[in-house]
């Protein structure tokens, strides 16, 4: 196992900067997920860790050693790619053992390591098959098995589940997490799917436009997003936002669109500092309830999913999404009253986007 330190790392393609001074510390044995929208730089950063992209500035340390100028084969890492990258003319066993064969390992050692990795991933019945004879999930297991055989210090995963169907993605998420718990190898995992990030990571690194927006445990990012971008990106469905300002006239409230007063729990010591400050009010769909003393809204769309019901309505002059575990009998056109949970509301500065704390 190994720690990984990314310190002031920058990357430019020609005159175009794409990574702007990223700093991330990854502990020995941690499962860290780099998450963000397409084009945010997460895969480029992963490829720099692997040695597949040149670093324009800063340093990358693996086990305390600067690896900027080391070729990939000398970094003691193993990478699992989005497209599996299996040799079509080789059997599963040959694919898994190929890296050891290149290093000149004895055939007996290769067979032993391949068999051990195959047992971990339930691959023994498939060892004599070729990639074309495998399903997408089986190919992904083979790619993971090839990485395990190398016994690296660090596993790197580049969106490994994006080519799988929804049900198989859920299954493979569980298998990858179980694999990490069994092997304890430091793992860096790239995805644009924040559900994958929330369910798999020990620590999440949220990236946007080549910068790190926030680093933290999954529930820390969900409960206390550091800025508007993280608040809107982490959580599914996404957080609702209302522009306005904090108002204090006997009691604290948020004056939102159309003059609607939205409930908010503001610490008393900060009332004066925040009063009148342009801000953005954020509330998650699951933190809205139906209540007689709520704010009037008109239902537009009702989407039952089985375990919950998602309701899109017009409230305070804009669309709002609410999620209910209860099976309310709502129809488009119904007038209801929505009440955000004041204790679970998030406030952000409207100009900087930073959380108000």
C-alpha positions as CSV (number, residue, x, y, z in Angstrom):
1,X,0.0,0.0,0.0
2,X,1.0,3.6,-0.4
3,X,0.1,7.2,0.2
4,X,-0.3,9.6,-2.7
5,X,0.3,13.4,-2.5
6,X,-0.7,15.8,-5.3
7,X,0.9,19.2,-4.6
8,X,0.3,22.2,-6.7
9,X,-0.2,20.1,-9.8
10,X,-0.9,22.0,-13.0
11,X,-1.5,20.9,-16.6
12,X,-1.6,22.9,-19.8
13,X,-2.2,21.7,-23.4
14,X,-0.2,24.2,-25.3
15,X,-1.2,27.6,-24.1
16,X,-4.5,26.3,-22.6
17,X,-4.4,25.5,-18.9
18,X,-6.7,22.7,-17.8
19,X,-5.5,21.9,-14.3
20,X,-4.9,24.9,-12.0
21,X,-2.8,24.0,-9.0
22,X,-4.5,21.0,-7.5
23,X,-3.6,19.8,-4.0
24,X,-4.9,16.5,-2.6
25,X,-3.5,14.2,0.1
26,X,-4.5,10.5,-0.1
27,X,-3.7,8.3,2.9
28,X,-2.4,4.8,2.8
29,X,-5.3,2.4,2.0
30,X,-7.9,5.1,1.3
31,X,-10.5,4.9,-1.4
32,X,-10.7,8.4,-2.9
33,X,-13.1,9.4,-5.7
34,X,-12.4,12.3,-8.1
35,X,-15.8,13.5,-9.2
36,X,-17.1,16.3,-11.4
37,X,-18.8,17.1,-14.7
38,X,-17.3,16.1,-18.0
39,X,-14.3,18.3,-18.8
40,X,-13.5,19.2,-15.2
41,X,-10.0,17.6,-15.5
42,X,-10.5,14.5,-13.3
43,X,-9.3,12.0,-15.9
44,X,-6.4,14.3,-16.9
45,X,-5.3,14.3,-13.2
46,X,-5.6,10.5,-13.0
47,X,-3.5,10.1,-16.1
48,X,-0.8,12.4,-14.6
49,X,-0.7,10.2,-11.5
50,X,-0.4,7.2,-13.8
51,X,2.4,8.8,-15.8
52,X,0.4,8.9,-19.0
53,X,0.3,12.7,-19.2
54,X,3.2,15.1,-18.6
55,X,2.9,17.4,-15.6
56,X,3.3,21.1,-16.4
57,X,3.9,22.0,-12.8
58,X,3.8,20.8,-9.2
59,X,4.7,17.4,-7.8
60,X,3.1,14.0,-7.4
61,X,4.4,11.7,-4.6
62,X,3.8,8.0,-4.3
63,X,5.0,6.5,-1.0
64,X,6.9,9.7,-0.4
65,X,8.8,9.5,-3.7
66,X,8.4,12.2,-6.4
67,X,7.3,10.4,-9.5
68,X,7.0,13.3,-12.0
69,X,9.7,11.9,-14.3
70,X,9.2,8.2,-13.7
71,X,7.6,6.2,-16.6
72,X,4.3,4.4,-15.7
73,X,5.9,1.0,-15.3
74,X,8.2,2.3,-12.5
75,X,5.4,3.9,-10.5
76,X,4.0,0.6,-9.2
77,X,0.4,1.4,-10.1
78,X,-2.3,-0.5,-12.0
79,X,-4.9,1.2,-14.0
80,X,-8.4,0.0,-15.0
81,X,-9.7,1.8,-18.1
82,X,-13.2,2.7,-19.2
83,X,-13.0,0.5,-22.3
84,X,-11.4,-2.5,-20.5
85,X,-8.3,-2.5,-22.9
86,X,-8.1,-6.3,-23.2
87,X,-6.1,-8.1,-25.9
88,X,-8.8,-9.7,-28.1
89,X,-6.4,-12.5,-29.3
90,X,-5.6,-13.6,-25.7
91,X,-7.6,-15.7,-23.3
92,X,-8.8,-14.3,-20.0
93,X,-5.9,-16.0,-18.2
94,X,-3.3,-14.7,-20.7
95,X,-4.7,-11.2,-20.4
96,X,-4.5,-11.3,-16.6
97,X,-1.0,-12.6,-16.5
98,X,0.5,-10.6,-19.4
99,X,2.1,-7.9,-17.2
100,X,3.9,-10.5,-15.2
101,X,5.0,-12.3,-18.4
102,X,6.5,-9.0,-19.6
103,X,8.5,-8.8,-16.4
104,X,9.9,-12.2,-17.0
105,X,8.1,-13.9,-14.1
106,X,8.2,-17.7,-14.0
107,X,5.2,-19.4,-15.5
108,X,4.4,-21.2,-12.3
109,X,4.2,-17.8,-10.4
110,X,2.0,-16.3,-13.1
111,X,-0.4,-19.2,-13.0
112,X,-0.6,-19.0,-9.2
113,X,-1.2,-15.2,-9.1
114,X,-3.8,-15.4,-11.9
115,X,-5.7,-18.2,-10.1
116,X,-5.7,-16.2,-6.9
117,X,-7.0,-13.1,-8.6
118,X,-9.6,-15.2,-10.5
119,X,-10.9,-16.7,-7.2
120,X,-11.4,-13.2,-5.7
121,X,-13.5,-12.1,-8.8
122,X,-15.3,-15.4,-9.5
123,X,-13.5,-15.8,-12.8
124,X,-12.2,-19.4,-12.8
125,X,-14.9,-20.7,-15.2
126,X,-13.9,-18.0,-17.7
127,X,-10.1,-18.3,-17.8
128,X,-10.1,-20.2,-21.1
129,X,-12.4,-17.8,-22.9
130,X,-11.6,-14.8,-25.1
131,X,-12.9,-11.2,-24.5
132,X,-15.4,-11.5,-27.3
133,X,-17.1,-14.4,-25.5
134,X,-17.6,-12.3,-22.3
135,X,-20.3,-9.8,-21.2
136,X,-19.5,-6.2,-20.3
137,X,-19.4,-7.0,-16.6
138,X,-17.2,-10.0,-17.1
139,X,-14.8,-8.0,-19.2
140,X,-14.6,-5.4,-16.4
141,X,-13.8,-8.2,-13.9
142,X,-11.0,-9.4,-16.1
143,X,-9.6,-5.9,-16.3
144,X,-9.8,-5.7,-12.5
145,X,-8.1,-9.1,-12.3
146,X,-5.3,-8.0,-14.5
147,X,-4.7,-5.1,-12.1
148,X,-4.8,-7.3,-9.0
149,X,-2.3,-9.7,-10.5
150,X,0.2,-6.9,-10.6
151,X,-0.1,-6.4,-6.8
152,X,0.4,-2.6,-7.1
153,X,0.8,0.1,-4.5
154,X,-2.1,2.1,-6.0
155,X,-5.2,1.2,-8.1
156,X,-6.4,3.8,-10.6
157,X,-9.9,3.4,-12.0
158,X,-11.0,5.6,-14.9
159,X,-14.8,5.6,-15.1
160,X,-14.8,1.8,-15.2
161,X,-18.6,1.4,-15.0
162,X,-19.8,3.9,-17.6
163,X,-20.3,1.2,-20.3
164,X,-22.5,-1.0,-18.2
165,X,-26.3,-1.0,-17.8
166,X,-27.9,0.5,-14.7
167,X,-28.4,-2.8,-12.8
168,X,-24.9,-4.1,-13.5
169,X,-23.4,-0.8,-12.4
170,X,-24.9,-1.2,-9.0
171,X,-23.6,-4.7,-8.7
172,X,-20.1,-3.7,-9.8
173,X,-20.0,-0.8,-7.4
174,X,-20.5,-3.2,-4.6
175,X,-17.9,-5.6,-6.0
176,X,-15.3,-2.9,-6.3
177,X,-15.9,-1.6,-2.8
178,X,-15.8,-5.1,-1.4
179,X,-12.5,-5.7,-3.3
180,X,-11.0,-2.6,-1.7
181,X,-12.1,-3.7,1.7
182,X,-10.5,-7.1,1.1
183,X,-7.2,-5.9,-0.4
184,X,-6.8,-2.6,1.4
185,X,-4.9,-1.1,-1.6
186,X,-4.9,2.7,-2.0
187,X,-7.5,3.4,-4.7
188,X,-8.2,6.5,-6.8
189,X,-11.4,6.3,-8.7
190,X,-12.7,8.7,-11.4
191,X,-16.4,9.2,-12.2
192,X,-18.9,11.8,-13.2
193,X,-21.6,10.0,-11.4
194,X,-22.0,11.5,-7.9
195,X,-24.1,8.5,-6.7
196,X,-21.0,6.3,-7.4
197,X,-18.9,8.8,-5.5
198,X,-21.2,8.9,-2.5
199,X,-21.6,5.1,-2.2
200,X,-18.0,4.1,-2.7
201,X,-15.6,6.7,-1.4
202,X,-13.9,7.2,1.9
203,X,-13.1,10.7,0.7
204,X,-14.5,12.6,-2.3
205,X,-12.6,15.3,-4.3
206,X,-15.1,17.5,-6.2
207,X,-13.6,19.1,-9.2
208,X,-14.8,21.8,-11.5
209,X,-13.0,23.6,-14.4
210,X,-9.6,22.1,-13.4
211,X,-9.9,23.1,-9.7
212,X,-10.7,21.4,-6.5
213,X,-14.0,22.8,-5.1
214,X,-14.1,20.7,-1.9
215,X,-12.6,17.6,-0.3
216,X,-14.4,15.6,2.3
217,X,-16.2,12.5,3.4
218,X,-19.4,11.8,1.4
219,X,-21.9,12.8,4.1
220,X,-19.8,15.9,5.0
221,X,-20.2,17.1,1.5
222,X,-23.9,16.3,1.4
223,X,-24.6,17.9,4.8
224,X,-22.3,20.9,4.5
225,X,-21.5,21.8,0.9
226,X,-18.8,24.5,0.8
227,X,-20.2,26.4,-2.2
228,X,-23.0,26.6,-4.7
229,X,-21.4,24.2,-7.2
230,X,-20.9,21.4,-4.6
231,X,-24.4,22.0,-3.2
232,X,-25.9,21.5,-6.7
233,X,-23.6,18.7,-7.8
234,X,-23.7,16.4,-4.7
235,X,-27.1,14.9,-4.0
236,X,-29.7,13.4,-6.4
237,X,-32.1,14.9,-7.3
238,X,-30.2,18.2,-7.2
239,X,-30.6,20.9,-4.6
240,X,-33.2,23.7,-5.2
241,X,-31.9,27.3,-5.2
242,X,-33.7,30.6,-4.6
243,X,-31.9,34.0,-5.0
244,X,-32.7,36.6,-2.3
245,X,-31.5,38.0,1.0
246,X,-31.6,37.3,4.7
247,X,-34.1,39.5,6.5
248,X,-34.4,40.1,10.3
249,X,-37.5,41.9,11.5
250,X,-38.3,40.3,14.8
251,X,-37.5,36.8,13.4
252,X,-35.1,35.5,10.9
253,X,-36.3,34.6,7.4
254,X,-35.1,34.6,3.8
255,X,-36.8,37.0,1.4
256,X,-36.9,35.1,-1.8
257,X,-38.3,35.6,-5.3
258,X,-41.7,37.4,-5.5
259,X,-41.1,38.6,-1.8
260,X,-41.8,35.1,-0.5
261,X,-40.5,34.5,3.0
262,X,-38.6,31.2,3.3
263,X,-37.9,29.7,6.7
264,X,-34.3,29.6,7.8
265,X,-32.5,28.8,11.1
266,X,-29.7,31.4,11.5
267,X,-27.5,31.5,14.5
268,X,-28.4,34.5,16.6
269,X,-24.9,35.8,16.7
270,X,-24.8,36.1,13.0
271,X,-28.2,37.7,12.4
272,X,-26.8,41.3,12.2
273,X,-23.9,40.3,10.0
274,X,-26.1,38.5,7.5
275,X,-29.2,40.7,7.4
276,X,-29.7,42.2,4.0
277,X,-26.9,40.3,2.5
278,X,-27.6,39.1,-1.1
279,X,-27.6,35.3,-0.8
280,X,-28.8,32.1,-2.4
281,X,-31.1,29.8,-0.4
282,X,-30.6,26.1,-1.0
283,X,-32.9,23.2,0.1
284,X,-32.7,19.6,-1.0
285,X,-35.8,18.0,-2.5
286,X,-36.0,15.5,0.3
287,X,-36.0,18.3,2.9
288,X,-39.4,19.7,1.8
289,X,-42.6,18.6,3.4
290,X,-46.3,19.3,2.9
291,X,-47.6,21.5,5.6
292,X,-50.6,23.8,6.2
293,X,-48.3,26.7,7.2
294,X,-46.1,26.2,4.1
295,X,-45.7,28.2,1.0
296,X,-48.3,27.9,-1.8
297,X,-47.2,25.9,-4.8
298,X,-48.8,24.5,-7.9
299,X,-48.0,21.0,-9.0
300,X,-46.8,20.6,-12.5
301,X,-45.4,17.1,-12.8
302,X,-45.7,14.0,-10.6
303,X,-43.2,11.2,-11.0
304,X,-43.7,8.1,-8.9
305,X,-40.6,5.9,-8.7
306,X,-41.9,3.2,-6.4
307,X,-39.9,4.0,-3.2
308,X,-40.6,7.7,-3.5
309,X,-42.6,10.3,-5.4
310,X,-40.9,13.3,-7.1
311,X,-43.1,16.4,-7.5
312,X,-42.2,19.3,-9.7
313,X,-44.1,22.5,-8.7
314,X,-44.1,26.2,-9.2
315,X,-43.3,28.0,-6.0
316,X,-41.9,31.5,-5.2
317,X,-41.9,32.3,-8.9
318,X,-39.8,29.4,-10.0
319,X,-39.7,25.6,-10.4
320,X,-39.0,23.5,-7.3
321,X,-38.5,19.8,-6.9
322,X,-39.7,17.9,-3.8
323,X,-39.3,14.3,-3.0
324,X,-41.7,12.4,-0.7
325,X,-41.4,9.0,0.7
326,X,-45.1,9.1,1.5
327,X,-47.5,8.3,-1.4
328,X,-49.4,11.6,-1.6
329,X,-52.2,11.6,-4.1
330,X,-51.1,14.6,-6.1
331,X,-52.0,15.6,-9.7
332,X,-50.8,18.3,-12.1
333,X,-52.7,21.5,-11.3
334,X,-53.2,20.8,-7.6
335,X,-52.4,23.6,-5.2
336,X,-50.3,22.5,-2.2
337,X,-48.2,24.1,0.5
338,X,-44.5,23.2,0.6
339,X,-42.4,23.9,3.7
340,X,-38.6,23.6,3.7
341,X,-37.0,22.2,6.9
342,X,-35.4,25.4,8.3
343,X,-32.8,23.4,10.1
344,X,-31.5,21.8,6.9
345,X,-31.4,24.9,4.7
346,X,-28.1,26.0,3.2
347,X,-27.2,29.7,2.6
348,X,-24.6,30.8,0.1
349,X,-23.1,34.2,-0.7
350,X,-24.7,35.3,-4.1
351,X,-21.5,36.9,-5.4
352,X,-18.8,34.4,-4.3
353,X,-20.9,31.3,-4.2
354,X,-19.3,30.3,-0.9
355,X,-21.3,28.9,2.0
356,X,-22.3,31.3,4.7
357,X,-21.0,30.0,8.1
